[in-house]
């Protein structure tokens, strides 16, 4: 009986260690073109897209992870929803943008912009 309890404890501890490590996914766009890698770190509660965009995970379930990235313009932001089962993702952003840096220098009003992106991320086998 003690051996069974010991083995069960080891299995549970090993499962928790495995889930805590960040996982890197290779992603493609909806058209099948290569996109940036996605790193999911459930312990740190972050999604990192392309090595520099770090989203804060605000909701996780067995099926979905959703995260948020605040816009640098302080208006709007981006939401990322990732299906943990199928690997499909949807990104939606709304923010104030400018045509170029000269428009910012001239203090022109920015344009409210909204975009969506979708695709699929898979975990490499090796």
Secondary structure, 3 states (H helix, E strand, C coil): CHHHHHHHHHHHHHHHHHHHCCEEEEEEECCCCECCCEEEECCCCEEEECCCEEEEEEEECCCEEEEEEECCCCCEEEEEEEECCCCEEEEEEEEEECCCHHHHHCCCCCEEEEEEEEEEEECCCC
